[in-house]
């Protein structure tokens, strides 16, 4: 079923607040909407949500002459609703949906019979319209052209490149700290918090098998396993958020006291009170997202923030010992060979260029793009070129020169 997103512009008949746009989902095969609001007709919105408009008995006595009725979804097809509305003089039809918006479809023989637009409007937006503008409103339906590139891509670019750059820099900075603080490596009750995990071929194979298995299970048991995935994300994101905020909390001048001696798991290490409060805060943030994850207004912001925190945690913790991934390894390699971060800067810039190429391909082809198709060649070619130029490709590829270079330095 073909469908497009459009807008319904609402204004009050009695004046008052400025008009506001609300998103609608409509089927252009029934009737096209103008692309410019100035070319759309403002018509009275008739609140008929007490009716499902499935039979002639649901029509008002005097019809919907030059009005756009607002009816409830359910009990009959979209075609039956719009046929009745058109027959009673309506100039359009808005169907209120308490569920997710779905394309208002019909078969090809029905499209020729209908000459008025029909669209779905969310129940939440319907409540906002009457709360903001009252019951007497006029509306205009239109479908503005989607911009080729919009500001959201700028935000996505900053989030993606920023996460990779900060995570890669953080991963390399930990190696600097280790080189100059080896004598403190095993000191203190929190010594394990900064340990890294080296990726091995076996670990990679196990990870791939687990991911493939999860995808197959999700295909067959999605309704059940989706909650498992949500739980895993909550746990992982809480861990990532704790890892990102812990260095900042440790700089605070208060809360350094430790909990009393005990035999409880983890607590027997007597963590500091401020770190315990941080852990509770991170868990609370993750739980809040899990409970309110379907909120349209703000849940996605929290989800992105938790996702970024988890990515930073992984970039910092998972240590790739060779050229086979990449940006975090570049910074570590820069530090080992004292190359003034040339690899890290070049690879980060290449990542940004690859992401820009992805956006251009998305705009030109008007369909989703596999970002790695553009990111991988850009980062690999750039890193290889820098290594060839510096005559360090062999060491850069294997990573085996780390120990030698450290001794020589």
Secondary structure, DSSP 8 states (H G I E B T S, - for coil): ---EEEEEEEEETT--S--EEEEEEE-TTT----SSGGGS--EEEEEETT----SGGGS-TTTTTTEEEEEE--SS-HHHHHHHHHHTT-SEEEEEESS--------HHHHTT--SEEEEEEHHHHHHHHHHH-S-EEEEEE-----SS-HHHHHHHHHHHHHHHHHHHHHHHHHHHHHH-GGGTT-STTGGGG--EE--HHHHHHHHHHHHHHHHHHHHSHHHHHHHHHHHHHHHHHHHHHHHHHHHHTTSSS---B-----STTGGG--BHHHHHHHHHHHHHHHHHHHSTT-TTTHHHHHHHHHHHHHHHHHHHEE--SSSS-HHHHHHHHHHHT-TTHHHHHHHHHHHHHHHHHHHHHHHH-S---THHHHHHHHHHHHHHHHHHTT-HHHHHH-TTHHHHHHH-
